[in-house]
Amino acid sequence: MTEPSEYPSEWLRGVLGPCVLQILADEATYGYAIIGALEAAGLGEIKGGTLYPLLTRFEKRGLVRTEWRAGEGGPGRKYFSLTPDGRAELAQSREQWKFFSDRVSALLAEPTEQTDIAKEQS
Amino acid sequence: MSDLKQWSATHKKWVDAFVIELRLEGVYGATIGDELTTVFSHCEETGEAPEQSFGAPKDYARSLGYSVPEQPGEYVSIVLPMLLQVFILFVFTYSMRAVANAHNFMLNGVVLGCWAGSLVVILAMIFGLRIRTLIEKPWTLILGFILAIGLGVSGAIASQKDLPLIVNVPAMPVAVGSGVLLLVATAWAVRSSYKTAKEDDDALVSPLDSGQEQERAKKSSTMVSVLPALLIPLYTVIDTLISFWMV
């Protein structure tokens, strides 16, 4: 039996985009900080190989803009910030997620007769 | 703290594979520089090696989604004048040797056959194969190269044999004519290479480099891309000098 905190990785893959847009909503930030924010939100450790292709796709779609800033005692950092299109995308994703998660939660909330039978059979 | 060059040297295998993959996907030098600097910056933050944070270099390069499918013969505008240079090189060096030895420009059927075969092999490599195939399966390049060189050498040997001649004309006009054509083909090749290098923005520059450093890298990249077009004239000059020296 898996712990509730463990879930199939494809679930996160499906909602990683909106989560990253949300992190960028308040202020421009860089990749490593985004990974830290996702981890702090309890979503586990995201690798650079997963995050940056997503950010590159966002940039191509005009959802984020990038800017290189000099680092403090380290190399420069690439900062990502939301464009107006990015904000619109985030608002739409939020709506879509609410619609979807409400339905999934409602469906999974109470055990039904069918699930009880399945439980007994197992 | 390390700089990008030092870091790239430390992780040479990963960096080379990443850059080559993006090059093969037709990505501009400035974009490759940006992506590589992003990896570098991230690894410096995490203290991880690139393969730990980004996985296999080829897979990561592909996941960035820049891929523009390469068409066979995409570099025709550069290769065609160089091909012309190769053909004229055959004629010019043979005619200069004839001038040096004070005899006619003579070709037998076997020499012409070898020249034609050599050109067919080069054309097949240019138009039939993608650059990716040549890099990932280097034996195709080596095989083609050996075939082309082998045919060229066979032609040179056949020219010494007493075989029925197909061409037998005074050498000087052929030498002058092919010399002029070689200059024209070289000018065309240099121009095409220079233009393509400028348009493709080929220099791999980092966004962390200063404006001056970026300009220097762009200039140097353009100059390097022009060099192959000058190799055949250079070989021609050396071959001609040797021909006259050996008389």
Chai-1 contact restraints between the chains, C-beta under 6 A:
chainA,res_idxA,chainB,res_idxB,connection_type,confidence,min_distance_angstrom,max_distance_angstrom,comment,restraint_id
A,G31,B,H42,contact,1.0,0.0,6.0,A-B,restraint_1
A,Y32,B,H42,contact,1.0,0.0,6.0,A-B,restraint_2
A,Y32,B,E45,contact,1.0,0.0,6.0,A-B,restraint_3
A,K47,B,S53,contact,1.0,0.0,6.0,A-B,restraint_4
A,G48,B,H42,contact,1.0,0.0,6.0,A-B,restraint_5
A,G48,B,S53,contact,1.0,0.0,6.0,A-B,restraint_6
A,G48,B,F54,contact,1.0,0.0,6.0,A-B,restraint_7
A,G49,B,F54,contact,1.0,0.0,6.0,A-B,restraint_8
A,G49,B,G55,contact,1.0,0.0,6.0,A-B,restraint_9
A,G49,B,Y60,contact,1.0,0.0,6.0,A-B,restraint_10
A,P53,B,S63,contact,1.0,0.0,6.0,A-B,restraint_11
A,P53,B,L64,contact,1.0,0.0,6.0,A-B,restraint_12
A,T56,B,L64,contact,1.0,0.0,6.0,A-B,restraint_13
A,W68,B,P207,contact,1.0,0.0,6.0,A-B,restraint_14
A,G74,B,M1,contact,1.0,0.0,6.0,A-B,restraint_15
A,G74,B,E44,contact,1.0,0.0,6.0,A-B,restraint_16
A,P75,B,S41,contact,1.0,0.0,6.0,A-B,restraint_17
A,P75,B,E44,contact,1.0,0.0,6.0,A-B,restraint_18
A,G76,B,L208,contact,1.0,0.0,6.0,A-B,restraint_19
A,R77,B,S41,contact,1.0,0.0,6.0,A-B,restraint_20
A,K78,B,T38,contact,1.0,0.0,6.0,A-B,restraint_21
